[in-house]
Amino acid sequence: MINEDNNKKIIKIKEILSQFTDIEMNDIKMESDLICDLGLTSFDLVCLVSSFEEEFNIKRDNMALKSLKTVNDVCKIILK
């Protein structure tokens, strides 16, 4: 079950993704592939990780780019 704090974080994650992709936040699903579905480039992913680090006060070590395939992968790392 997702608590209120985690739900707010998921909404923020989707909001940030929406800014990088021009895809409406409501159209971004947990199973959306960052590259295939959202159209992110490798450069976008690096910038995205920096945005997540800043927003959620996490370190790059925790945001291993190679492990980020879907929105769900991003959420798992941020919600740890």
Buried (B, 14 or more C-beta within 10 A) or exposed (E): EEEEEEEEBBEBBBEBBBEBBEBEBEEBEBEBBBBEBBEBEEEBBEEBBEBBBEBBEBEEEEBEEEEBEBBBBBBEBBBE
